[in-house]
């Protein structure tokens, strides 16, 4: 590929793709592809079965965090 022959739109798309790929490398999910352990799977199922939910603000308050 000769970068000099790309149109401005093509160059913009190329750069966008490169940046997207790099951000996925840096910020991607480190657990992607890993299997859930049985203990975690059990806790998750129990949590999903519980109708009680906390808002983000409630969690932050419990942890002493500020948004």
C-alpha positions as CSV (number, residue, x, y, z in Angstrom):
1,X,0.0,0.0,0.0
2,X,1.3,3.4,-1.0
3,X,0.1,5.9,1.6
4,X,0.8,8.8,-0.8
5,X,-1.8,7.5,-3.2
6,X,-4.6,7.4,-0.6
7,X,-7.4,9.9,-0.6
8,X,-7.9,12.0,2.5
9,X,-10.9,9.9,3.4
10,X,-9.0,6.6,2.9
11,X,-6.1,8.0,5.0
12,X,-8.5,9.0,7.7
13,X,-10.0,5.5,7.8
14,X,-6.6,3.9,7.9
15,X,-5.5,6.1,10.8
16,X,-8.8,5.4,12.6
17,X,-8.4,1.7,12.2
18,X,-4.8,1.8,13.6
19,X,-5.9,3.9,16.6
20,X,-8.8,1.6,17.3
21,X,-6.6,-1.5,17.1
22,X,-4.1,0.1,19.5
23,X,-6.7,1.2,22.0
24,X,-8.2,-2.3,22.0
25,X,-4.7,-3.7,22.8
26,X,-4.2,-1.2,25.6
27,X,-7.7,-1.1,27.1
28,X,-9.2,-4.4,26.0
29,X,-10.7,-6.9,28.4
30,X,-7.8,-8.9,30.0
31,X,-10.3,-11.6,30.9
32,X,-11.6,-12.1,27.4
33,X,-11.7,-15.7,26.5
34,X,-11.1,-17.0,30.1
35,X,-13.6,-19.4,31.6
36,X,-15.5,-18.6,34.8
37,X,-14.7,-20.7,37.8
38,X,-17.5,-22.7,39.3
39,X,-17.5,-20.6,42.5
40,X,-17.8,-17.4,40.6
41,X,-20.5,-18.9,38.3
42,X,-22.5,-19.9,41.4
43,X,-22.2,-16.4,43.0
44,X,-23.2,-14.8,39.7
45,X,-26.3,-16.9,39.3
46,X,-27.3,-16.2,42.9
47,X,-26.8,-12.5,42.3
48,X,-28.8,-12.5,39.1
49,X,-31.6,-14.3,40.9
50,X,-31.8,-11.6,43.6
51,X,-34.2,-8.8,42.8
52,X,-32.3,-6.3,45.0
53,X,-30.2,-3.9,42.9
54,X,-27.9,-1.0,43.9
55,X,-27.4,2.1,41.8
56,X,-23.9,3.3,40.9
57,X,-24.4,6.1,43.4
58,X,-25.2,3.7,46.2
59,X,-22.2,1.6,45.5
60,X,-20.0,4.7,45.4
61,X,-21.4,5.8,48.8
62,X,-20.8,2.4,50.3
63,X,-17.2,2.5,49.1
64,X,-16.6,6.1,50.0
65,X,-16.1,7.1,46.4
66,X,-17.0,10.3,44.7
67,X,-18.4,10.5,41.1
